[in-house]
Amino acid sequence: MNPTTEDVKKFWEANPLCAEYIKHELGTREFFEEHNKMRRVEEPLEFQRKVYEYDQWNGKSVLDIGCGTGYVVSLYAGNGAQVTGVDIAQKSVWVTKKDLRYMG
């Protein structure tokens, strides 16, 4: 069976990225703190800085397709980029907005 776009959308609406592994409610400050710790275990910040070059995008526009929990969006934004995040799942867009609100 080949999944349709609607199948993919339904999956991500029901299973936000990494949410099943985090004990805190989706979208809470505690959720993002735990999520960030998990990401930094898998991808240490020094590695991320080399790969994503966050500091090279100050004042520039960045498009994150498949923004998930907003992790990458928030790091680019935190380094001064003008970021647009899109995702097939509206729940992911909602979670990304929550993350950005916590950042200020």
SEGU-882651 format. One record per residue (C-alpha): residue number from 1; x, y, z. Coordinates in nm, 3 decimals, padded with zeros to 5 digits. Example, Ala and Ser with C-alpha at 12.3 -4.5 7.8 and 13.67 -1.06 7.14 Angstrom:
REM residues 2
ATOM  num        X        Y        Z
ATOM    1   01.230  -00.450   00.780
ATOM    2   01.367  -00.106   00.714
//
This chain:
REM residues 104
ATOM  num        X        Y        Z
ATOM    1   00.000   00.000   00.000
ATOM    2   00.129   00.345  -00.091
ATOM    3   00.042   00.611   00.167
ATOM    4  -00.139   00.916   00.042
ATOM    5  -00.064   01.273   00.140
ATOM    6  -00.369   01.257   00.364
ATOM    7  -00.232   00.943   00.533
ATOM    8   00.095   01.122   00.606
ATOM    9  -00.088   01.427   00.740
ATOM   10  -00.306   01.213   00.968
ATOM   11   00.001   01.030   01.100
ATOM   12   00.186   01.350   01.196
ATOM   13  -00.128   01.508   01.345
ATOM   14  -00.163   01.201   01.569
ATOM   15   00.212   01.158   01.638
ATOM   16   00.393   01.490   01.676
ATOM   17   00.768   01.453   01.637
ATOM   18   00.927   01.292   01.948
ATOM   19   00.618   01.363   02.163
ATOM   20   00.567   01.001   02.263
ATOM   21   00.909   00.997   02.433
ATOM   22   00.850   01.308   02.643
ATOM   23   00.653   01.279   02.966
ATOM   24   00.543   01.645   02.967
ATOM   25   00.234   01.780   02.792
ATOM   26   00.290   01.877   02.430
ATOM   27   00.356   02.248   02.394
ATOM   28   00.451   02.319   02.755
ATOM   29   00.780   02.480   02.855
ATOM   30   00.878   02.151   03.021
ATOM   31   00.807   01.966   02.697
ATOM   32   01.045   02.192   02.504
ATOM   33   01.315   02.170   02.771
ATOM   34   01.304   01.789   02.757
ATOM   35   01.287   01.787   02.378
ATOM   36   01.588   02.018   02.351
ATOM   37   01.789   01.794   02.585
ATOM   38   01.703   01.493   02.368
ATOM   39   01.804   01.671   02.048
ATOM   40   02.135   01.781   02.198
ATOM   41   02.218   01.424   02.295
ATOM   42   02.162   01.312   01.937
ATOM   43   02.312   01.625   01.783
ATOM   44   02.544   01.816   02.019
ATOM   45   02.521   02.195   01.977
ATOM   46   02.874   02.218   01.838
ATOM   47   02.781   01.968   01.566
ATOM   48   02.456   02.157   01.495
ATOM   49   02.640   02.488   01.462
ATOM   50   02.865   02.335   01.196
ATOM   51   02.582   02.170   01.004
ATOM   52   02.309   02.435   01.029
ATOM   53   02.536   02.743   01.054
ATOM   54   02.275   02.926   01.264
ATOM   55   02.499   03.226   01.317
ATOM   56   02.545   03.277   00.941
ATOM   57   02.176   03.361   00.890
ATOM   58   02.137   03.677   01.100
ATOM   59   01.910   03.914   00.905
ATOM   60   01.848   03.659   00.630
ATOM   61   01.537   03.460   00.543
ATOM   62   01.515   03.089   00.622
ATOM   63   01.240   02.848   00.518
ATOM   64   01.205   02.531   00.728
ATOM   65   00.989   02.278   00.547
ATOM   66   00.866   02.017   00.793
ATOM   67   00.920   02.229   01.104
ATOM   68   00.800   01.956   01.343
ATOM   69   00.841   02.086   01.698
ATOM   70   01.009   02.409   01.593
ATOM   71   01.352   02.318   01.724
ATOM   72   01.547   02.430   01.418
ATOM   73   01.316   02.728   01.360
ATOM   74   01.380   02.853   01.713
ATOM   75   01.758   02.824   01.680
ATOM   76   01.766   03.017   01.353
ATOM   77   01.530   03.280   01.496
ATOM   78   01.739   03.302   01.811
ATOM   79   02.036   03.388   01.594
ATOM   80   01.853   03.671   01.416
ATOM   81   01.715   03.500   01.106
ATOM   82   01.370   03.576   00.968
ATOM   83   01.226   03.224   00.975
ATOM   84   00.919   03.073   00.814
ATOM   85   00.828   02.722   00.924
ATOM   86   00.575   02.509   00.739
ATOM   87   00.451   02.159   00.804
ATOM   88   00.188   01.924   00.666
ATOM   89   00.048   01.888   01.019
ATOM   90  -00.125   02.187   01.175
ATOM   91  -00.036   02.047   01.518
ATOM   92   00.332   02.091   01.431
ATOM   93   00.274   02.452   01.330
ATOM   94   00.090   02.507   01.660
ATOM   95   00.378   02.348   01.857
ATOM   96   00.635   02.560   01.670
ATOM   97   00.442   02.877   01.753
ATOM   98   00.433   02.776   02.120
ATOM   99   00.810   02.721   02.119
ATOM  100   00.867   03.065   01.965
ATOM  101   00.638   03.229   02.224
ATOM  102   00.845   03.079   02.505
ATOM  103   01.156   03.221   02.340
ATOM  104   01.000   03.566   02.325
//
